[in-house]
């Protein structure tokens, strides 16, 4: 999992997607980079090490916090 700061100002949450059925060997092969809603939902509290509030929830079910450069599951 990583937070990417793009040149155009977007902030992306890159992670192995949890989409798919449990037990499916292809389940975690999709890499997703969902754009965060900076200023309209998410705030970059600190860029180095990265801290973003509130928690991040992807459509695939990945849910957690990025605090001090680490991902913490909810």
N, C-alpha and C positions, 0 to 999 in steps of 0.2 A: 504494500500500500504506500502511496506517495501523494503529496500535494504538489502540484505543478503550477508555477507562476508563469503565465504566458506573456509574451511581448505585447499583446493587444489588451492586457489588463485582466483577462479572464483568469480564474483560479479553478483548477481541475482536481478532482479526487480520483486518482488512478488506482485501480484495484482489480483483483481477480473476481469476476462476477460470480455470485452465488446462484445464478439462474440455472434452471434444469432440475431434474429429479435426483433425489438422494440415491447414491449407488451408481449413477451414470458416470462412466469414466471420462466423458467429455465435459462434465459439469463445470469444472473450474478452469477450462481452457480459454474462456472469453476474457479479454482484458477490456475493462470499461474505464472511461475517463469522463465522468459526469461533471458538468460545470456547476460550481457552487453559486449561490445567489448572494454575492458579496454586496453589502449595503441594502439588501432587500431580503434579509433572512439570516445570512452568515456574516461574521465579522472576523477579520484577521487581527487577533489580539497581539501576536508577535510573529514576525517572519522568520526569525532564526534564534532559537529553534522554533519551529512552527507550532502555534496554538491558534485554533479556530473555535469559535463558539457560535451557536449552540452545537449540539451533536449533529452528525451527518447521517442521513438515512437515504440509501440508494433504493431504487425500485426493485433491485434484486434481493433486498433483505439485509444487506450489510448495514449495520447500525453501530455507531460508536463515536468517540471523541478523539480529536487530534490535540494532544497536550504535550508541550515540551518535546515536540518532534516525534512523539510516539502515538500509535493507534491503540485505543483502549475500547474493547467491545462493551456494548451496553448489555 
